Amino acid sequence: MDLDAYVDAHRPTWERLEVLSKQRSLTGAEADEILDSYQRVATHLSVIRSTAPDASLVGYLSALLARARSRAAGSRASAWSDVGRFLARSFPAALYRMRWWWLSVMGASTVSAIVIVWWMLEHPRIESSLASPAEIDQLVNNDFESYYSEYAASSFAFRVWTNNFWLSALCIAFGVFCIPVIYMIYSNVLNLAIVAAVMINHGRGDLFFGLITPHGLLELTCLFVAAGVGLRLFWAWVSPGARTRVQALGEEGRAALGVALGLVLLLLVCGLIEAFVTPSGLPTWARVGIGITAEVVFFVYVFTLGRWAHNAGETGDVDESERGFVAPVVG
């Protein structure tokens, strides 16, 4: 083998690996590149050792591979920093940027629920058309309260978490079609309002709010956020502004995916509260206080960290270097 020709042919790969090994931070694409280059250089070293061993070249490549291996292993720290950046900047900034969408959903849903409850209380005959007296008695005096203690707390928390995230994910995924999101939100608000009206009408309003408030405030807020983000996706292709529809959907879709990941954590908190706090023996004021505190913390998180990150230029989208190559589109 002609060693000089082999060195000349592969020197650019070695130099590129050396550059990547010395960088303090790597993008997702560069992390993949350093692993690919590491494998190539390891092959080059093996070839040189077996066919034309040169002590200085073997030493150089061995040291280069050692630095690259150390740098690649250090990507775990970079991954943790990415998680921290997501929680401190990307996720709250996306929530803040799209605040008017989910706040509007929250406001409209709250008003709708109040109107439905008022209408049912003013027209008691509606209740009898929905269920028999025996079924209503079962709901009021047994089913509603026992629901929260029917299963083991850990199992119940997991079921609640997965069910709520599935519903939120559907709101985001089908948001581009608009109508499915409105239907899902309306169905949930209607069911909640009907149960509230029945409980209040039978003198169990204190039990209803005492059980629903601890977890329900943050849980419903997460659902409203998912619906608002989904509707923002719909509006991105209806009115993309200066962007093309593909660009608008891409940017809003990546931000929506980030919000969905953040909701995983928020809904986990909701599931834990619903499983361990709602059915607990704590006094009602303590359980309700935990729910209100969780809701207040969420709003502080959005309107402090989110506002700061948004004002600093964060949108919730991925870094430009991680978006890949975008083909030019004729407008």
N, C-alpha and C positions, 0 to 999 in steps of 0.2 A: 504493500500500500504506500502511495506517495503521501507522507505525513504532512508536508507543506501544503499540498493541494487540499487535503482533508481539513486542515486548520483553516485555510482561506474560505472554504465552502461553508464552514459551520461557525466561524467567528461571530457573525451578526447575532446568532442565537445566544451565544455565550455572553456577548456584551449586553444584550437585552435582558437576560436573566440577572446579570450583575446590577443593572439599573433598577429592576424591579425589587431586588433583594435589599437595596439601600433606601427605598422609599419608605417614608414614615407611615403612610396610609395607602390602602389599595381599594380601588372600586371593585364592584362585583366582577366586571370583565377582566380586570388586571389580576384578581385572585385566581380566576380560571386560567389566565395566561401563564402565571408563574408555575402553576401545577403542570401545565402542558410542557412548558420549557424545561422544567426540572426533569421530567421523564425523558425528554429528548437528549438533554446533556448527560444524563446518567447512561443512556445508550452509547453516546459518543465516548464517554470515559471507558466503558466496557470494551468497545471496539479498539481503542488506542492501547489499552492494557494488554489485549490478547494478540494484536497484530504488529504494533510498532510502539512498544513502551518507551516513553520519554519521561524521565523523572520530574523535570520541571513542569511539563504540561499536565502530567497526572496529578501533581501537587496542586497546581492552579485550579484544575477542574474539581478536585476533591474539596478544596476550600470553598469554591463557588457553590457546590451542591450543599455543603454544610450550612452556609449562610442562607441559601434559598430554603432549605428544610426548616431552619429556625424561623425564618420569616413567615413561611406558610403555616407553621404551628402557631405563630403569634396572631394569625388571623382570627383566632377565637376571641382575643381581646377586642379586635376590631368589630367582631360580630356583637359582642356585648355593648360596645359603644354605639353601634347601630340601633340596638334595642333601646338604649337610653335616649338617643336622639329621636327615635320614633315616639316614645312616650312623652318626651319633654317638648318636642317641636312639631313634628309632622302631624301626629294625631290631633292634638288640641288645635293646631292651626287650621286643619281641615274642618273640624267642628265649628270653629269660630267663623271661618269664611262662609260656610253654608248655614250659619245660624238662622237666618231669616226663613229658610226653607223648613227646617224642623221646628222652629218656634211657631211658624204659621200652622203646621200640622198639629202641634200641641194645642194651640189656641182653639183651632176649629174643632178638634176632638173633644176638648174640655167643654166647650159651649154645647156641642151636640149631646154629650152625655148628660149635662145638666137639663137640657130641654127634654130629653127622653124620660129622665127620672121625674121631672115635674109633670109631664103629660100623663105618665102612668099613675102618679099619686092623685092627680086630679080626675082621672077616669079609672077607678078601681076595676071596672069590668074587663079592662084589657088583660089584667092579670089572670082572670079565670079563663080567658080564651087561650092562654099560653100553656097552662098546666091544670091538672085537677087539684082540688083542695088537699088530697092526701099527698100528692107530689110536692106541693108547696110547703106543707107542714114538714115533710121529710127534709126538704132543703133548708128551711129556716131553723129547725130544731136539731138537725143532726149533720146532714151532708156538708154544709158549708164549713162548719168548724172542724169536722173530722177529716176533711180533705188534707189539711196541713199536717196531720199526725198519723195518717193511715200507713205510711211507709217509713222504713228506717231513714234517718236524717241524711246519711251519706248518699244512699241510693236516690232519695227524693231530690237532693241537691243536683245530682248528675242529670236526672230526668228533666228537671226544670231548666237547667242550664242548656242542655242540648235542644229541648223543645223551643225555648225562647230564641236561641241563636238561629235555629232553622227558620223560624218565622221572620226574624230580622234579615237573614240572608236572602229569603225569598223577596222581601220588600225591595232590597237593593238590586237583586238579579232581574226582577221583572219591572224595575222602575222605568226602564226605557219605553215600556208599553203603557205606562201611566195608570190605566183602568184597574189592572190587578192590584196595584198598591192601594188605591182608594178603596177597593172592595175589601181587602184584608183589614185595613185600619177600621173601616166602618163596622165590619163584622165583630171585631174585638171590642170596640166601643159600645156597640149595641148589646152584646152579651153582658159586659160589665155593668152597663146602666140598668138592664133588666134585673139582674141579681140585686143591685143596690136598691132599686125601687121596691122589690119584694121584701127585702130585709127591713128597710125603713118602714114600710107599710105595716109590718107585723111587730113593730117595736124592737127590732134587733139591729137598728142602725149603728149603735155603739159597738156591737160585735163585728159588724161588717167593716167599719173603718178601723177598728182596732187590729183586725187581722190583715186587711189589704194594704194599709199604709206602710208598715215597715219595709216591705219589699216592693210594693206596687209603684211607689213614686219613681224610683230609679228604673224599675223594669219597664214601665210605660214610657219613660223618657227615652230609653234605649230604642224602643219600638218606634217612637216618633222620629228619632234621629235617623233610623234606617229608612223610614218612609220618606223623610225629607231629602235624604241623599239619593234615594231612588227617583224621586220626582225631579231632582236636579239633573240627573242623567237624562231623563225625558226632555227637559228643556234644553239640554246641551245640543241635541240634534234638531230640535224645533227652531231654536234661535241661537246659533253658534257665534254670532257676532262677527268679529274680524277673522276668526279662525274658520278653517274648513270644518265640515261636519265630522270628518274622520279625526282631525286633530282635537276637536272639542270633546268627542266621545272618548278618545284616548286619554286625554288629560283628566277629565272628570271620572273616567272609569278607574284609572290608577288610584286617584284620591279616594274613590268609593271603596276600592279593595282595602286600602289602608284603614278606612273607618270601620269596615267589617272586621278586620283583625283586632282593632281596638275594642270593638263591642264584645268580642269574645271574653276579654278580661272584665269588662263592666258587668256583663251578664253572669259571669262566674260569681262576682260579688253578690248580685241579686239572688242567685240560686242558694248561696250559703246563708244569706239573711233569711230567705223564705224557709229553708230547711231547719236552721238552728235557732233563729230569733223569733220568727212569727209564732210557732207553736210552743215556745218556751214558757216557763213559769214566771217570767219577768212581768212586772206590772205593766199595764197598758201604756202608761205615760213613757216608760222606758223603751218599750218596743217601738212606739210611734216616734220617739225622739231619735232612735237609731236610724229609722227610715228617713226622717227629715234631715238628719246630719249627713247621710249619704248623698241625698239630693243636693244639699247646699255645697258639699265638697265638689260634686260634679260641676256645678255652675261656676264655682270659684276657679276650678281647674280650666274650664273653657274660656272664661272671661278675664283671666289673668295670664296664664301661660299661653293660651291660645291667641289672645290679643297681641301679646308681646311678639310671639313667633310670627304671626301674620303681618304685623307692622314691620318686621325685619325682612319680609319678602318670602316667607315660607307659605306654600300653598297646599301642602299635603301630598303633592305629586312627588315621584321619585326624583333623585338628582338627574340633571341633564345627561351626565356621563353614563347613567345606567339605563337610559331609555332606548339604547340601540340606535341603529341607523334608520332614519325616516326618509323614505323615498319622496322626492318632490312631487307635489300634486298641482295640477293646473287648476287655478281658481276660475 
